[in-house]
């Protein structure tokens, strides 16, 4: 993710609004760079949303698929 060879995601604690109020939450800021002539922003937003969902629910990623 373009962090100069850093193998770890840049996780920081930030104030985040939750149903229980404002709390410190671990947050990852992800960015995507693409040539707008080849793809539009909507596709990029869908990709980042999918990555977000998988980071929040890693059990949804079925790693056993295709390993038979």
Secondary structure, 3 states (H helix, E strand, C coil): CCCCCCCCCCEEEEEEEECCEEEEEEEECCCCCCCCCCCCHHHHHHHHHHHHHHHHCHHHCCCCCCCC
